[in-house]
Amino acid sequence: MTTEADLSGVTVAIEDDATPFVRTTARAIRLALRRGAPLTAEASSDQRVVVISVKGDPQAATCVLTDDRIEISHGATAEPHATVLVDGYDLTVDEDASTGDPSLINAVAGLLNSTPSEDWHTAALEFWARTSESPGMPRELVLECASTHERLVLGAGLPTYRLVAEGVDLSRLCTGTVGFLEALGAGAVAIQGTLPQLSVMSGAFNKMRFDV
């Protein structure tokens, strides 16, 4: 298991060979805990087991929760205390379609439905700091808020890559809350750049989404 403890006091552990879904689930939970989202559920036992399953998709993860630790592994255990169904795009919990212990469903929803608190400028600066030196990255990245036309220019020189989206979508992209190609497919972001740059930028955003 790979572990990480943060200021919340809760340790989040994943498998060393974790699947992308386990990684993105762990990233979402860790970010929520750092923002102060509580891990609260009525405890009927020392360990509470939750299966997180993607609607209309075979991807699933099993979470074992205690008061100060969450272990996440791939696949679905046979007899969980709750099964939580999520949207594959942004992990939003469908509480009505979820089954089992209501307090556990609410607890997981409180973590996975936590909205990024970072403004898009801060999120973009962290994204650039973590990815700008990766092979093939543009020398200059321009992000623009679609509604206000406010722009943030990161780096300098050629080649340039441009992203246009609403501020909340820019924040979600830069924090790894949603996938880059998924956001493109949903029409949440517009881009200006070459096809090779698209591949490079997809890898960079995947680093924020999966490299936990």
Secondary structure in CASP SS format (residue, H / E / C, confidence):
PFRMAT SS
TARGET T0000
AUTHOR 0000-0000-0000
METHOD secondary structure of the structure
MODEL  1
M C 1.00
T E 1.00
T E 1.00
E E 1.00
A E 1.00
D C 1.00
L C 1.00
S C 1.00
G C 1.00
V C 1.00
T E 1.00
V E 1.00
A E 1.00
I E 1.00
E C 1.00
D C 1.00
D C 1.00
A C 1.00
T C 1.00
P H 1.00
F H 1.00
V H 1.00
R H 1.00
T H 1.00
T H 1.00
A H 1.00
R H 1.00
A H 1.00
I H 1.00
R H 1.00
L H 1.00
A H 1.00
L H 1.00
R H 1.00
R C 1.00
G C 1.00
A C 1.00
P C 1.00
L C 1.00
T C 1.00
A C 1.00
E C 1.00
A C 1.00
S C 1.00
S C 1.00
D C 1.00
Q C 1.00
R E 1.00
V E 1.00
V E 1.00
V E 1.00
I E 1.00
S E 1.00
V E 1.00
K C 1.00
G C 1.00
D C 1.00
P C 1.00
Q C 1.00
A E 1.00
A E 1.00
T E 1.00
C E 1.00
V E 1.00
L E 1.00
T C 1.00
D C 1.00
D C 1.00
R E 1.00
I E 1.00
E E 1.00
I E 1.00
S E 1.00
H E 1.00
G C 1.00
A C 1.00
T C 1.00
A C 1.00
E C 1.00
P C 1.00
H C 1.00
A E 1.00
T E 1.00
V E 1.00
L E 1.00
V E 1.00
D C 1.00
G C 1.00
Y C 1.00
D C 1.00
L C 1.00
T C 1.00
V E 1.00
D C 1.00
E C 1.00
D C 1.00
A C 1.00
S C 1.00
T E 1.00
G E 1.00
D C 1.00
P H 1.00
S H 1.00
L H 1.00
I H 1.00
N H 1.00
A H 1.00
V H 1.00
A H 1.00
G H 1.00
L H 1.00
L H 1.00
N C 1.00
S C 1.00
T C 1.00
P C 1.00
S C 1.00
E C 1.00
D C 1.00
W H 1.00
H H 1.00
T H 1.00
A H 1.00
A H 1.00
L H 1.00
E H 1.00
F H 1.00
W H 1.00
A H 1.00
R H 1.00
T H 1.00
S C 1.00
E C 1.00
S C 1.00
P C 1.00
G C 1.00
M C 1.00
P C 1.00
R C 1.00
E E 1.00
L E 1.00
V E 1.00
L E 1.00
E E 1.00
C E 1.00
A C 1.00
S C 1.00
T C 1.00
H C 1.00
E C 1.00
R E 1.00
L E 1.00
V E 1.00
L E 1.00
G E 1.00
A C 1.00
G C 1.00
L C 1.00
P C 1.00
T E 1.00
Y E 1.00
R E 1.00
L E 1.00
V E 1.00
A E 1.00
E C 1.00
G H 1.00
V H 1.00
D H 1.00
L H 1.00
S H 1.00
R H 1.00
L H 1.00
C H 1.00
T C 1.00
G C 1.00
T C 1.00
V C 1.00
G C 1.00
F H 1.00
L H 1.00
E H 1.00
A H 1.00
L H 1.00
G H 1.00
A C 1.00
G C 1.00
A C 1.00
V E 1.00
A E 1.00
I E 1.00
Q E 1.00
G C 1.00
T C 1.00
L H 1.00
P H 1.00
Q H 1.00
L H 1.00
S H 1.00
V H 1.00
M H 1.00
S H 1.00
G H 1.00
A H 1.00
F H 1.00
N H 1.00
K H 1.00
M H 1.00
R H 1.00
F H 1.00
D C 1.00
V C 1.00
END
